[in-house]
Amino acid sequence: MGIDSAAAADKNRYSLAEHAFTAPNLEPALYIVSTPIGNLGDITVRALETLAAARVIACEDTRVTATLTQRFSLKTPLMAYHEHNADKQRPKILETLAAGEAVALVSDAGTPLVSDPGYRLVRDVLAEGFKVIPIPGASAPLASLVASGLPSDTVLFAGFLPQKGGPKTRRLEDLAGIPATLVFFESPHRTGATLALMAEKLGAGREAVVARELTKRFETFERGTLEELAERFDDVQVKGEIVILVGPPEEKPEATADDLDALLREALADMPVSAAAKKVAKATGLERGEVYKRALELKADGG
């Protein structure tokens, strides 16, 4: 796997703003390299040096990454590494590391391992005792978050929702009460339907943002409540890559004992104790066990 010094110097070359540079050699490791999410000007010098000096670049789609390598005159060989060939390619990457070489891992855009299967490679590389070194850079979730105007102190990246209705609905119901700004990736042709379901399951009045084509010429941010955005995107043909951000739910005022009893009595009028307790616990944010205990007491006292 070794290469002579003259070839190494030539291979380590890259260009930036029509100037040629030679990258320093790298220590053996797997380098997780962030690449631009649209605008190639967002590449970092450290990323270019890493890609130029690596023995091989493992990438999702060699055609996509070739656009980047050609733009910056990189000569490093490309290796396809994605969910369909990972079991076959992973041993080759480990062999390269064992030979004392550096491997760069990139995704089609942005930071690898964010909503892609690269974590399995990282796990195996670490298990074999090799180093993993992050090369930070562009990230669609962060780029959309900082321009969204939504709270950024607590954030949950939820990636892509399930495509099928039942699992998708249950996933949103699980996320509904989390006190954080939620960040999703979504396919453009599902954007309208997803926003409508979010308005139903997360809350129609929650603040939200649809970010489209980040860092590209037609970058846009659509802001409003989930209900407003669902109406705006209803039956609209959306193009480009989409990030949906949903602000945290409004904090519910703490229920008093009288409030709890009133809600339980209303629920117990037409449903069993367990169902009533579940409904009231969700509405108040109180512990379900405590609510269930009080529901039993009210039932025993005749409601």
C-alpha positions as CSV (number, residue, x, y, z in Angstrom):
1,M,0.0,0.0,0.0
2,G,3.0,2.3,0.4
3,I,3.9,4.9,-2.3
4,D,7.3,6.5,-2.9
5,S,8.0,10.0,-1.8
6,A,7.9,11.6,-5.3
7,A,4.5,10.1,-6.0
8,A,3.4,11.1,-2.5
9,A,4.3,14.7,-3.1
10,D,2.5,14.7,-6.4
11,K,-0.6,13.0,-4.9
12,N,-0.7,15.4,-2.0
13,R,-1.3,18.4,-4.3
14,Y,-4.5,20.4,-4.4
15,S,-5.5,23.8,-5.8
16,L,-7.4,26.7,-4.3
17,A,-8.2,29.9,-6.0
18,E,-5.9,28.9,-8.9
19,H,-2.9,28.4,-6.6
20,A,-1.4,24.9,-6.1
21,F,-0.4,23.6,-2.6
22,T,1.1,20.5,-1.2
23,A,-0.6,18.9,1.8
24,P,1.5,17.5,4.7
25,N,1.4,13.7,5.2
26,L,-1.1,12.3,7.6
27,E,-0.8,10.0,10.5
28,P,-2.6,6.6,10.0
29,A,-6.3,7.1,11.0
30,L,-9.8,7.3,9.7
31,Y,-10.6,11.0,9.0
32,I,-14.3,12.0,9.0
33,V,-14.2,14.9,6.6
34,S,-17.0,17.4,6.3
35,T,-17.6,18.7,2.7
36,P,-19.8,21.5,1.4
37,I,-23.6,21.0,1.5
38,G,-24.0,23.0,-1.7
39,N,-21.6,25.9,-2.1
40,L,-18.2,24.5,-2.9
41,G,-16.7,27.7,-1.4
42,D,-17.5,26.3,2.0
43,I,-14.7,23.7,1.9
44,T,-12.1,24.2,4.6
45,V,-8.3,24.3,4.0
46,R,-7.9,21.5,6.6
47,A,-10.5,19.3,4.7
48,L,-8.6,19.9,1.4
49,E,-5.3,19.0,3.0
50,T,-6.8,15.8,4.5
51,L,-8.4,14.7,1.2
52,A,-5.2,15.4,-0.7
53,A,-3.0,13.4,1.7
54,A,-5.3,10.5,2.3
55,R,-4.5,7.1,0.7
56,V,-8.1,6.8,-0.4
57,I,-11.4,8.7,-0.1
58,A,-14.3,6.5,0.9
59,C,-17.5,8.2,-0.4
60,E,-21.2,7.5,-0.9
61,D,-21.3,8.2,-4.6
62,T,-18.0,8.5,-6.5
63,R,-19.7,10.7,-9.2
64,V,-20.7,13.2,-6.6
65,T,-17.4,13.3,-4.8
66,A,-15.6,13.5,-8.2
67,T,-17.1,16.9,-8.7
68,L,-15.4,18.1,-5.5
69,T,-12.1,16.5,-6.3
70,Q,-12.0,17.8,-9.8
71,R,-12.8,21.3,-8.6
72,F,-9.8,21.4,-6.3
73,S,-7.4,19.2,-8.4
74,L,-7.3,16.4,-5.9
75,K,-5.7,13.2,-7.2
76,T,-6.6,10.8,-4.3
77,P,-8.4,7.6,-5.5
78,L,-12.1,7.3,-4.7
79,M,-13.7,4.2,-3.2
80,A,-17.5,3.8,-3.1
81,Y,-18.7,3.1,0.5
82,H,-22.4,3.1,1.2
83,E,-25.1,1.0,2.9
84,H,-25.3,-1.5,0.0
85,N,-21.6,-2.4,-0.1
86,A,-20.4,-1.6,3.4
87,D,-19.9,-5.2,4.5
88,K,-17.6,-5.8,1.4
89,Q,-15.7,-2.5,1.6
90,R,-15.2,-2.2,5.4
91,P,-12.5,-4.9,5.5
92,K,-10.6,-3.1,2.7
93,I,-10.6,0.1,4.7
94,L,-9.3,-1.7,7.8
95,E,-6.5,-3.3,5.7
96,T,-5.5,0.2,4.5
97,L,-5.4,1.5,8.0
98,A,-3.4,-1.6,9.1
99,A,-0.9,-0.8,6.4
100,G,-0.2,2.5,8.1
101,E,-2.2,4.6,5.6
102,A,-4.8,7.3,6.2
103,V,-8.4,7.0,4.9
104,A,-10.8,9.9,4.5
105,L,-14.5,9.3,4.8
106,V,-17.0,11.8,3.2
107,S,-20.7,11.8,2.5
108,D,-22.3,13.3,-0.6
109,A,-22.7,16.6,1.3
110,G,-22.1,17.9,4.7
111,T,-20.8,16.0,7.8
112,P,-20.5,12.2,7.5
113,L,-22.4,10.0,10.0
114,V,-25.3,12.5,10.2
115,S,-28.2,10.4,9.0
116,D,-25.9,7.9,7.2
117,P,-24.5,4.4,8.1
118,G,-20.9,5.6,8.6
119,Y,-21.1,5.1,12.3
120,R,-20.7,1.3,11.8
121,L,-17.3,1.9,10.1
122,V,-16.2,4.2,12.9
123,R,-17.3,1.6,15.5
124,D,-15.3,-1.1,13.7
125,V,-12.2,1.1,13.2
126,L,-12.2,1.9,16.9
127,A,-12.6,-1.7,17.8
128,E,-9.5,-2.6,15.8
129,G,-7.5,0.0,17.8
130,F,-7.2,2.7,15.0
131,K,-7.7,6.4,15.5
132,V,-10.7,8.3,14.3
133,I,-10.1,12.0,13.6
134,P,-13.0,14.5,12.8
135,I,-12.4,17.3,10.3
136,P,-15.3,19.7,11.0
137,G,-17.1,21.7,8.5
138,A,-20.5,22.3,6.9
139,S,-23.6,20.7,8.4
140,A,-27.2,21.2,7.1
141,P,-28.8,20.8,10.6
142,L,-26.6,23.5,12.1
143,A,-26.7,25.8,9.1
144,S,-30.5,25.7,9.2
145,L,-30.7,26.0,12.9
146,V,-28.6,29.2,13.3
147,A,-30.7,31.0,10.6
148,S,-34.0,29.7,11.8
149,G,-34.7,32.1,14.6
150,L,-35.8,29.2,16.8
151,P,-34.3,28.4,20.2
152,S,-30.9,26.7,19.9
153,D,-30.1,25.9,23.5
154,T,-31.6,22.5,23.4
155,V,-31.9,20.7,20.0
156,L,-32.9,17.2,18.9
157,F,-31.8,16.0,15.5
158,A,-34.5,13.5,14.4
159,G,-33.2,12.8,10.9
160,F,-35.7,11.3,8.4
161,L,-39.1,10.3,9.6
162,P,-40.4,6.8,8.6
163,Q,-42.1,6.9,5.2
164,K,-45.1,4.8,6.2
165,G,-48.1,6.4,7.9
166,G,-48.3,4.4,11.1
167,P,-44.6,4.4,12.1
168,K,-44.4,8.1,11.0
169,T,-47.4,9.1,13.2
170,R,-46.0,7.1,16.2
171,R,-42.6,8.7,15.8
172,L,-44.1,12.2,15.8
173,E,-46.2,11.4,18.9
174,D,-43.1,10.2,20.7
175,L,-41.3,13.5,19.8
176,A,-44.3,15.8,20.6
177,G,-43.5,16.5,24.3
178,I,-39.7,16.9,24.0
179,P,-38.7,20.4,25.2
180,A,-36.3,21.1,22.4
181,T,-36.2,22.4,18.8
182,L,-36.7,19.4,16.5
183,V,-34.7,19.2,13.3
184,F,-35.8,16.8,10.5
185,F,-34.6,16.0,7.0
186,E,-37.4,15.5,4.5
187,S,-37.8,14.6,0.8
188,P,-39.2,17.5,-1.2
189,H,-42.2,15.5,-2.5
190,R,-43.3,14.6,1.0
191,T,-42.9,18.1,2.5
192,G,-46.5,19.2,2.4
193,A,-47.9,16.0,3.8
194,T,-45.3,15.9,6.5
195,L,-46.1,19.5,7.6
196,A,-49.8,18.6,7.8
197,L,-49.1,15.6,10.0
198,M,-46.7,17.6,12.2
199,A,-49.4,20.2,12.7
200,E,-51.8,17.5,13.8
201,K,-49.4,15.5,16.1
202,L,-46.9,18.2,17.3
203,G,-49.3,21.1,17.6
204,A,-50.7,23.4,14.9
205,G,-49.5,26.6,16.7
206,R,-45.8,25.5,17.1
207,E,-43.3,27.8,15.4
208,A,-41.5,26.1,12.5
209,V,-39.2,26.8,9.6
210,V,-38.7,25.0,6.3
211,A,-35.1,25.6,5.0
212,R,-34.5,24.7,1.4
213,E,-31.4,24.5,-0.8
214,L,-29.0,25.7,2.0
215,T,-25.9,27.6,0.8
216,K,-27.1,27.4,-2.9
217,R,-28.4,30.1,-5.2
218,F,-32.1,29.5,-4.4
219,E,-31.7,29.1,-0.6
220,T,-34.9,30.0,1.2
221,F,-36.3,30.0,4.7
222,E,-40.1,29.8,5.1
223,R,-41.2,30.7,8.6
224,G,-44.6,30.4,10.4
225,T,-46.6,28.0,12.6
226,L,-46.9,24.4,11.5
227,E,-50.5,25.1,10.5
228,E,-49.5,28.1,8.4
229,L,-46.6,26.2,6.7
230,A,-48.8,23.1,6.1
231,E,-51.3,25.4,4.2
232,R,-48.5,27.2,2.4
233,F,-47.0,23.9,1.1
234,D,-50.2,22.1,0.4
235,D,-50.3,20.8,-3.2
236,V,-47.1,22.7,-3.9
237,Q,-44.3,21.0,-5.9
238,V,-41.2,21.5,-3.8
239,K,-37.7,21.2,-5.3
240,G,-34.3,20.9,-3.6
241,E,-33.1,19.5,-0.3
242,I,-35.3,20.2,2.7
243,V,-34.7,20.7,6.4
244,I,-37.8,21.2,8.7
245,L,-37.3,22.7,12.1
246,V,-40.0,22.8,14.8
247,G,-39.7,25.0,17.9
248,P,-40.2,23.5,21.3
249,P,-43.7,23.1,22.7
250,E,-45.1,25.7,25.0
251,E,-44.6,25.0,28.6
252,K,-47.8,23.9,30.3
253,P,-48.6,25.5,33.6
254,E,-48.4,23.1,36.5
255,A,-51.8,21.6,37.3
256,T,-53.2,22.1,40.8
257,A,-54.8,19.3,42.8
258,D,-58.2,20.8,42.0
259,D,-57.3,21.0,38.3
260,L,-56.2,17.3,38.3
261,D,-59.4,16.1,40.0
262,A,-61.6,18.1,37.6
263,L,-59.8,16.7,34.5
264,L,-59.9,13.1,35.9
265,R,-63.6,13.3,36.8
266,E,-64.3,14.5,33.2
267,A,-62.2,11.7,31.7
268,L,-63.6,9.0,34.1
269,A,-67.1,9.8,33.0
270,D,-66.7,7.9,29.7
271,M,-63.4,5.9,29.9
272,P,-61.7,3.3,32.1
273,V,-59.2,4.4,34.8
274,S,-56.1,3.5,32.8
275,A,-57.2,5.4,29.7
276,A,-58.3,8.4,31.8
277,A,-55.0,8.5,33.6
278,K,-53.0,8.3,30.3
279,K,-55.1,11.1,28.8
280,V,-54.8,13.4,31.8
281,A,-51.1,12.7,32.3
282,K,-50.4,13.7,28.7
283,A,-52.5,16.8,29.0
284,T,-50.8,18.0,32.3
285,G,-47.3,16.6,32.0
286,L,-47.7,14.9,35.3
287,E,-46.3,11.5,36.1
288,R,-48.7,8.8,34.8
289,G,-48.3,6.7,37.9
290,E,-49.3,9.6,40.2
291,V,-52.3,10.4,38.0
292,Y,-53.3,6.8,37.9
293,K,-53.2,6.5,41.7
294,R,-55.4,9.6,42.1
295,A,-57.8,8.3,39.4
296,L,-58.2,5.1,41.4
297,E,-58.9,7.1,44.6
298,L,-61.6,9.2,42.8
299,K,-63.1,6.0,41.3
300,A,-63.3,4.4,44.7
301,D,-65.0,7.5,46.1
302,G,-67.6,7.4,43.4
303,G,-65.9,9.8,41.0
